[in-house]
Amino acid sequence: MRHRRAVLACSAAVLVVGAGLGVGPALAQDALRIGLVNEATGPNAEAGVFTHNGAKLALDEINAAGGLLGRKVELKLEDNQSTNPGTVLAFSKLFGDKSVVAVIGPIRSTQVQAASPTIMKAGIPTMIGGSDPSLTKVNNRWVFRARPNDSYSSRVIADFGVNTLKKQKWAILHSTDAFGAGGKAALEAALKTYGVTPVLVQGYTNNSQDFTPVVLAIKKSGADVIGSYMTNSPDVGIFAKQLRQLGVSAEWIGSSSVASVTAVQLAGPALDGVHGVTDFNPDSSPEAKAYSAKYRAAYKLEPDVYSSWAYDAMRVLAMGIANAKSTDPEAVRKAIIAIKGWKGVEGTYNFDDNGDGLRGYNVIQVGGGKVAFIKHIDFKD
């Protein structure tokens, strides 16, 4: 509980800083401005604190090294209130400011999906964290992803469950939003390659407070392993507790939300033994270890995917602007697509024409309030 109070206190501080303008202190007129559409309020505000921390840590390092194009870089925040309409409005506000040269968008696939037409119309380079594979395949030239998509996470979940855990009776649990629906479809396809048909495919609505009907359906199915795509960390904590309270002992391999700081803190022992696939783990690479040490020193908090992807997103945008030697959107776009072999916190970036930069996931296991790294798997396609 002390951890949650500390994080939420940080969240309140962010809101005070951005009060009235949705930004920090008065921005210098000659500064380059990068927008951040973030969950400063609403049910995902705690995750929003981590996202803001990661972006700001990268920003501080960029400015300490001299900024970009000889100018200081500043962050302009817009709160999306953890909603799709709020996301569209936040993007519209940022794109209406002609001093904003690039934007870091949300990690929620459903929010990115809602805002994609606005991003396309604006023609401003935008980094996203949503992992629904379709987000970079809708002919939107201005979206770039700073995380691996779920066509890769689903393959890792299926491989680990079938070949390592030796499980054949699968239940798939998924949010009914864009992220969950995309992950569910990808996992079904991945399991099919092993000749496995799930005994249950169960959806649920985000921010549910009672998962009892879902847990009972899983129990009745006889599944011996659960593969999950759960969008919000608080939902993971609630589901984990109710799963164990109702006596379900099936193995569980979840998407990255099972390894988030919030989920681990909320679930407590109910998550012990659960496996997950996540794009970030502090022990997954030298870059991740170095970042984690800097993050802990700066914020006195443990880093997770909400902070790591935003850190890399800021770094990629800065690299694109620096390599383009310009803020011209087309020049920056070409420079980002040209990034190959760059070792970030999330992994090694090799951007393709669709805007996808990463193709690997880490297998982890939760236990005793900690997340242990098991192995990293990269794909060539």
Residue pairs with C-beta under 8 A, 6 or more apart in sequence:
3 261
3 265
3 301
4 46
4 262
4 265
4 266
6 300
6 301
7 46
7 49
7 50
7 261
7 262
7 301
8 45
8 46
8 49
10 49
10 53
10 299
10 301
11 40
11 45
11 46
11 48
11 49
14 40
14 48
14 49
14 52
14 77
15 40
15 41
15 79
17 24
17 25
18 24
18 40
18 77
18 79
22 76
22 77
22 78
22 79
22 90
22 93
23 75
23 76
23 77
24 74
24 75
24 77
27 33
27 74
27 76
27 99
28 72
28 74
30 71
30 72
31 71
31 72
31 73
31 74
31 99
32 67
32 68
32 69
32 71
32 72
32 73
32 74
32 99
32 101
32 321
32 327
33 73
33 74
33 75
33 76
33 97
33 99
33 100
33 101
34 59
34 73
34 74
34 75
34 76
34 100
34 101
34 102
34 103
34 104
34 314
34 317
35 75
35 76
35 77
35 78
35 94
35 97
35 100
35 102
35 103
35 104
36 51
36 52
36 55
36 75
36 76
36 77
36 78
36 103
36 104
36 310
37 78
37 80
37 87
37 90
37 91
37 94
37 103
37 104
37 105
37 106
37 111
37 115
38 48
38 51
38 52
38 77
38 78
38 79
38 80
38 106
39 45
39 47
39 48
39 51
39 79
39 80
39 81
39 82
39 106
39 108
40 48
40 52
40 77
40 79
40 80
40 81
41 48
41 79
41 81
41 82
42 80
42 81
42 82
42 83
42 86
43 82
43 207
43 232
43 234
44 82
44 108
44 232
44 233
45 82
46 233
46 262
47 107
47 232
47 233
47 260
47 262
47 306
48 82
48 306
50 261
50 301
50 303
50 304
50 306
50 307
50 310
51 107
51 129
51 306
51 307
51 309
51 310
52 77
52 310
53 295
53 298
53 299
53 301
53 307
53 310
54 295
54 303
54 306
54 307
54 308
54 309
54 310
54 311
54 314
55 75
55 104
55 310
55 311
55 313
55 314
56 75
57 294
57 295
57 298
57 307
57 311
58 310
58 311
58 312
58 314
58 315
58 318
59 73
59 74
59 75
59 314
62 68
62 73
62 314
62 315
62 318
63 72
63 73
67 73
68 318
68 321
68 322
69 321
69 322
69 325
69 326
69 327
73 318
76 94
76 97
76 100
78 90
78 91
78 93
78 94
79 86
79 90
80 86
80 87
80 89
80 90
80 106
80 111
83 111
84 110
84 111
84 113
84 114
84 115
85 114
87 105
87 106
87 108
87 111
87 112
87 114
87 115
88 114
88 115
88 118
91 103
91 105
91 115
91 118
91 119
91 122
92 118
94 100
94 103
95 103
95 118
95 122
95 124
100 124
101 124
101 125
101 321
101 327
101 329
101 332
102 124
102 125
102 126
102 127
102 317
102 320
102 321
102 327
102 332
103 119
103 124
103 125
103 126
103 127
104 126
104 127
104 310
104 313
104 314
104 317
105 111
105 112
105 115
105 119
105 126
105 127
105 128
105 129
105 130
105 143
106 112
106 115
106 128
106 129
106 130
107 128
107 129
107 130
107 147
107 305
107 306
107 309
107 310
108 129
108 130
108 177
108 179
108 231
109 130
109 131
109 132
109 135
109 177
109 178
109 179
109 182
109 231
110 130
110 177
110 178
110 179
110 231
111 130
112 128
112 130
112 132
112 135
112 143
112 178
113 130
113 132
113 134
113 135
113 178
116 135
116 138
116 140
116 143
119 126
119 140
119 142
119 143
120 139
120 140
120 141
120 142
122 142
123 141
123 142
123 329
124 142
124 329
125 142
125 144
125 317
125 320
125 329
125 332
125 333
125 336
126 142
126 143
126 144
127 144
127 145
127 146
127 313
127 314
127 316
127 317
128 135
128 143
128 144
128 145
128 146
129 145
129 146
129 147
129 309
129 310
129 313
130 145
130 147
130 178
130 179
131 145
131 147
131 148
131 149
131 150
131 153
131 179
131 182
131 183
131 255
131 256
132 149
132 150
132 178
132 179
132 181
132 182
132 183
133 149
133 150
133 151
133 182
133 186
134 178
134 182
135 143
135 145
135 149
135 178
136 143
136 144
136 145
136 149
136 354
136 355
136 356
137 354
141 333
141 355
142 329
142 333
143 355
144 316
144 336
144 351
144 355
144 357
145 355
145 356
145 357
145 358
146 309
146 310
146 312
146 313
146 316
146 344
146 346
146 357
146 358
147 279
147 305
147 309
147 346
147 358
148 279
148 346
148 347
148 356
148 358
148 359
148 360
148 361
149 356
150 179
150 182
150 183
150 186
150 229
150 255
151 186
152 359
152 360
152 361
152 379
153 183
153 186
153 255
153 256
153 277
153 279
153 361
154 183
154 186
154 187
154 189
154 190
155 186
155 190
155 379
156 277
156 361
156 363
156 377
157 187
157 190
157 227
157 253
157 255
157 277
158 187
158 190
158 191
158 193
158 194
158 196
158 227
159 190
159 377
160 253
160 275
160 277
160 363
161 167
161 170
161 225
161 227
161 251
161 253
162 168
162 191
162 194
162 196
165 225
165 251
165 253
165 275
167 224
167 225
167 251
168 196
168 224
169 199
169 221
169 222
169 223
169 224
169 225
170 191
170 196
170 198
170 199
170 200
170 223
170 225
170 226
170 227
171 198
171 199
171 200
171 201
171 202
171 218
171 221
171 223
171 225
171 226
171 227
171 250
172 184
172 187
172 188
172 198
172 200
172 201
172 202
172 226
172 227
172 228
172 229
173 202
173 204
173 214
173 218
173 226
173 227
173 228
173 229
173 230
173 239
174 180
174 181
174 183
174 184
174 201
174 202
174 203
174 204
174 228
174 229
174 230
175 181
175 203
175 204
175 205
175 206
175 229
175 230
175 231
175 232
175 235
176 203
176 204
176 205
176 206
177 206
177 231
179 229
179 231
180 203
180 229
180 230
180 231
181 203
182 229
183 229
183 255
184 201
184 203
184 229
187 227
187 229
188 198
188 201
191 197
191 198
191 227
198 223
198 227
199 221
199 222
199 223
200 217
200 218
200 221
200 223
202 214
202 217
202 218
204 211
204 214
204 235
206 231
206 232
206 235
207 232
207 234
207 235
208 214
208 235
208 238
209 238
210 242
211 235
211 238
211 239
211 242
211 243
212 242
212 246
214 239
215 239
215 242
215 243
215 246
215 248
216 246
218 226
218 243
218 248
218 250
219 246
219 247
219 248
223 250
224 250
224 251
225 250
225 251
225 252
225 253
226 250
226 251
226 252
226 253
226 254
227 253
227 254
228 252
228 253
228 254
228 255
228 258
229 254
229 255
230 236
230 239
230 254
230 255
230 257
230 258
231 257
232 257
233 257
233 260
233 261
233 262
233 263
233 266
234 262
234 263
234 266
235 257
236 254
236 257
236 258
236 260
236 263
236 266
236 267
236 271
237 262
237 263
237 265
237 266
237 267
237 270
237 271
238 266
240 263
240 267
240 270
240 271
240 274
241 267
241 268
241 270
243 252
243 270
244 270
251 275
252 258
252 274
252 275
253 274
253 275
253 276
253 277
254 274
254 275
254 276
254 277
255 276
255 277
255 278
256 276
256 277
256 278
256 279
256 280
256 305
257 263
258 271
258 274
258 276
258 278
258 366
259 276
259 278
259 281
259 304
259 305
259 364
259 366
259 371
260 304
260 305
260 306
261 301
261 302
261 303
261 304
262 304
263 271
264 271
264 366
264 369
264 370
264 371
265 369
268 369
271 366
272 366
272 367
272 368
273 365
273 366
273 367
274 365
274 366
275 363
275 364
275 365
275 366
275 374
276 363
276 364
276 365
276 366
276 371
277 361
277 362
277 363
277 364
278 305
278 361
278 362
278 364
278 371
279 305
279 308
279 309
279 346
279 347
279 358
279 360
279 361
279 362
280 288
280 303
280 304
280 305
280 308
280 309
280 345
280 346
280 362
281 288
281 362
281 364
281 371
281 373
282 288
282 289
282 291
282 292
282 303
282 373
283 289
283 372
283 373
284 347
284 362
284 373
284 376
285 343
285 345
285 347
285 376
287 343
287 344
287 345
288 308
288 345
288 346
291 303
291 308
291 311
291 345
292 302
292 303
295 301
295 303
295 307
295 311
296 302
296 303
308 345
308 346
309 346
311 345
312 344
312 345
312 346
312 349
315 344
316 336
316 339
316 342
316 344
316 349
316 357
317 332
317 336
319 335
319 336
319 339
319 342
320 332
320 333
320 335
320 336
320 339
321 327
321 332
321 335
323 335
323 338
323 339
324 331
324 332
324 334
324 335
325 331
326 332
336 351
336 355
337 351
337 352
337 353
337 355
338 351
339 349
339 350
339 351
339 357
340 349
340 350
340 351
341 348
341 349
341 350
342 348
342 349
343 349
346 358
347 358
347 359
347 360
347 376
347 378
348 358
348 360
348 378
349 357
349 358
350 357
350 359
351 357
359 378
359 379
359 380
359 381
360 376
360 377
360 378
360 379
361 376
361 377
362 373
362 374
362 375
362 376
362 377
363 374
363 375
363 376
363 377
364 371
364 372
364 373
364 374
365 371
365 372
365 374
366 372
